[in-house]
């Protein structure tokens, strides 16, 4: 069976996901067969595997860093929030239904067999499992039923590194306070602490590090610098949404829906030097972009009502009539149609039928069965502004409850309004280029002025940069001793 190491954090967004990705790349570089694992993930940013299973994107990123294919065993439980007090529950890649938070809390220990089955199966195939915790292990109101932090560490006998975020301030209190709130047997599992996202001269930290080591009784296993890498974020805490981006030669506005999902669909457009990609939630911030993207959402009807109430629907309709390129993905695609119906309350929304924006000739009905599949093909029959995509290959995945009443093409559109159910459709070589070329031609710009890149080479370079930063910041000799149970 594989050896393991677990990364827990003092809070959400302490940097657990990227640290695990960095460790996966380092261990892979060092010749080990390594796989990531997170027993329970709560995120709207998900992925469909080759065999049609759904999992969180954080473990997809970690698998890519390890150089292996994403597998639902790496994330046996995925919770996708549908409301403030409820989520869709996905076990081993398949939907089990919607549950209110309290119901899931009462039942979650029932899922321990599924967690252990997934973990043990991975452990039989790999040398090392890098395990990610969730939130904080010191949430004392939740510890009794914990299956993702110390509860999981006990189940799989994992040593733990505890990570704190110094960029937010108070890192010494974070780390020591977390350790102090743990039970004695849990404290013994912590083999080191890690100060993450540090900017500046490490020597200034040294007095605090020595005191922290005395208080916690374990070494500081590393100080990792604040690292500027372009790697998919796990959830809505992403810094992408907080960016104030100046408008460049081409300007793209993404509508930041309240329950936006799979925002990483649009990452390919961020990597052109002279293209701005902005997330917009107010009419005053929309301005006059060259393209408006409407993303996926876990609650299409509720977010469509928000779009209407915020005034953004009227602004989008005005932009569409003026010839602006409008593109919807998944839930955003459904919004572009004439009508959305939910007769069986699949989305658990108060409204069971709502008018869409009416920009595409289709109706959507939500059904109980969820579509989960990877797709590939060649664009054909695309008309209007994006007709240049015809003949290009596409890949991606579909993940939605609603279905159009009739089979729709991979890309449906007319004139300047388009939509697709396919997440990742912009990732395929040439597709984002093709869209930007069409926008350049419309504005009389030279496409070469935007700058281009090789997506796969770019991603590999980012993972290697992350690995270099993590390897340089961590005491890797200590990490290997932890993995080998020598401390």
HELIX and SHEET records of a PDB file:
HELIX    1   1 UNK A   16  UNK A   29  1                                  14    
HELIX    2   2 UNK A   57  UNK A   66  1                                  10    
HELIX    3   3 UNK A   72  UNK A   75  5                                   4    
HELIX    4   4 UNK A  101  UNK A  107  1                                   7    
HELIX    5   5 UNK A  108  UNK A  111  5                                   4    
HELIX    6   6 UNK A  112  UNK A  123  1                                  12    
HELIX    7   7 UNK A  143  UNK A  145  5                                   3    
HELIX    8   8 UNK A  150  UNK A  156  1                                   7    
HELIX    9   9 UNK A  166  UNK A  168  5                                   3    
HELIX   10  10 UNK A  171  UNK A  181  1                                  11    
HELIX   11  11 UNK A  184  UNK A  189  1                                   6    
HELIX   12  12 UNK A  202  UNK A  205  5                                   4    
HELIX   13  13 UNK A  206  UNK A  216  1                                  11    
HELIX   14  14 UNK A  239  UNK A  242  5                                   4    
HELIX   15  15 UNK A  263  UNK A  266  5                                   4    
HELIX   16  16 UNK A  267  UNK A  270  1                                   4    
HELIX   17  17 UNK A  283  UNK A  285  5                                   3    
HELIX   18  18 UNK A  300  UNK A  310  1                                  11    
HELIX   19  19 UNK A  312  UNK A  321  1                                  10    
HELIX   20  20 UNK A  331  UNK A  335  1                                   5    
HELIX   21  21 UNK A  384  UNK A  389  5                                   6    
HELIX   22  22 UNK A  431  UNK A  443  1                                  13    
HELIX   23  23 UNK A  447  UNK A  450  5                                   4    
HELIX   24  24 UNK A  455  UNK A  473  1                                  19    
HELIX   25  25 UNK A  476  UNK A  483  1                                   8    
SHEET    1   A 6 UNK A  34  UNK A  37  0                                        
SHEET    2   A 6 UNK A 128  UNK A 132  1                                        
SHEET    3   A 6 UNK A   3  UNK A   9  1                                        
SHEET    4   A 6 UNK A 160  UNK A 165  1                                        
SHEET    5   A 6 UNK A 190  UNK A 198  1                                        
SHEET    6   A 6 UNK A 220  UNK A 225  1                                        
SHEET    1   B 4 UNK A  40  UNK A  42  0                                        
SHEET    2   B 4 UNK A  77  UNK A  83  1                                        
SHEET    3   B 4 UNK A  86  UNK A  91 -1                                        
SHEET    4   B 4 UNK A  94  UNK A 100 -1                                        
SHEET    1   C 2 UNK A  46  UNK A  48  0                                        
SHEET    2   C 2 UNK A  54  UNK A  56 -1                                        
SHEET    1   D 6 UNK A 275  UNK A 280  0                                        
SHEET    2   D 6 UNK A 250  UNK A 255  1                                        
SHEET    3   D 6 UNK A 291  UNK A 294  1                                        
SHEET    4   D 6 UNK A 325  UNK A 329  1                                        
SHEET    5   D 6 UNK A 417  UNK A 420  1                                        
SHEET    6   D 6 UNK A 412  UNK A 414 -1                                        
SHEET    1   E 2 UNK A 260  UNK A 261  0                                        
SHEET    2   E 2 UNK A 296  UNK A 297 -1                                        
SHEET    1   F 4 UNK A 353  UNK A 355  0                                        
SHEET    2   F 4 UNK A 339  UNK A 341 -1                                        
SHEET    3   F 4 UNK A 363  UNK A 378  1                                        
SHEET    4   F 4 UNK A 393  UNK A 404 -1                                        
END                                                                             
